[in-house]
């Protein structure tokens, strides 16, 4: 699954266009390297997103084409201390 779509489905970012713009601005990195929106997300990847001063780092647990609001947090695990 594309990185921008994963960010939207997992509800880490509200809209796919916003996720795409964040990737273009190099605010999203996977496994420590800035990635484009077309990056193919795999289970075990660590995604870091910079929101201003705050950085959120998550580990991909599963990939699903669709996820309801209640199921979205099960797609990833937040990694503390990074």
C-alpha positions as CSV (number, residue, x, y, z in Angstrom):
1,X,0.0,0.0,0.0
2,X,1.2,3.5,-0.8
3,X,2.5,5.6,2.1
4,X,0.0,8.4,1.6
5,X,-2.9,6.0,1.5
6,X,-1.7,4.2,4.7
7,X,-1.5,7.5,6.6
8,X,-5.1,8.2,5.6
9,X,-6.5,4.7,6.3
10,X,-4.7,4.5,9.7
11,X,-6.0,8.1,10.4
12,X,-2.6,9.4,11.3
13,X,-3.3,12.2,8.8
14,X,-6.9,13.1,8.0
15,X,-6.7,13.5,4.2
16,X,-4.7,11.7,1.5
17,X,-3.8,15.0,-0.2
18,X,-2.5,16.4,3.1
19,X,-0.4,13.2,3.6
20,X,0.9,13.6,0.0
21,X,1.9,17.2,0.8
22,X,3.6,16.1,4.0
23,X,5.7,13.6,2.1
24,X,6.6,16.2,-0.5
25,X,7.8,18.5,2.2
26,X,9.9,15.7,3.7
27,X,8.0,15.7,7.0
28,X,7.4,12.0,6.8
29,X,10.2,9.5,7.1
30,X,10.2,5.7,7.0
31,X,13.0,3.8,8.9
32,X,14.9,7.0,9.3
33,X,14.8,8.1,5.6
34,X,12.5,10.7,4.0
35,X,10.1,8.9,1.7
36,X,7.8,9.9,-1.2
37,X,4.1,9.3,-1.1
38,X,4.5,6.4,-3.5
39,X,6.7,4.4,-1.0
40,X,5.3,0.8,-0.5
41,X,4.6,0.4,3.2
42,X,5.4,-3.0,4.7
43,X,4.7,-4.5,8.1
44,X,7.5,-3.6,10.6
45,X,8.3,-0.2,9.0
46,X,8.7,2.7,11.4
47,X,7.0,5.8,10.2
48,X,7.9,9.2,11.7
49,X,5.7,12.3,11.1
50,X,6.8,15.8,12.1
51,X,3.9,18.0,13.2
52,X,5.7,21.3,13.9
53,X,7.8,20.7,17.0
54,X,6.2,17.3,17.8
55,X,7.3,14.1,16.1
56,X,5.1,11.0,16.1
57,X,6.7,7.6,15.5
58,X,4.7,4.5,14.8
59,X,5.5,0.9,13.9
60,X,3.3,-0.7,11.2
61,X,1.5,-3.8,12.6
62,X,-0.8,-4.5,9.7
63,X,-2.0,-3.2,6.4
64,X,-5.7,-2.9,5.4
65,X,-7.3,-1.3,2.4
66,X,-10.1,0.1,4.7
67,X,-10.4,0.5,8.4
68,X,-13.3,1.9,10.5
69,X,-12.7,4.6,13.1
70,X,-12.5,1.9,15.9
71,X,-10.1,-0.3,13.9
72,X,-7.7,2.3,12.7
73,X,-5.5,2.3,15.9
74,X,-4.9,-1.5,15.5
75,X,-3.0,-0.9,12.3
76,X,0.0,0.6,14.1
77,X,1.7,0.9,17.5
78,X,3.1,4.2,18.7
79,X,6.8,4.0,19.6
80,X,7.8,6.1,22.6
81,X,11.0,7.9,23.2
82,X,12.0,8.7,19.7
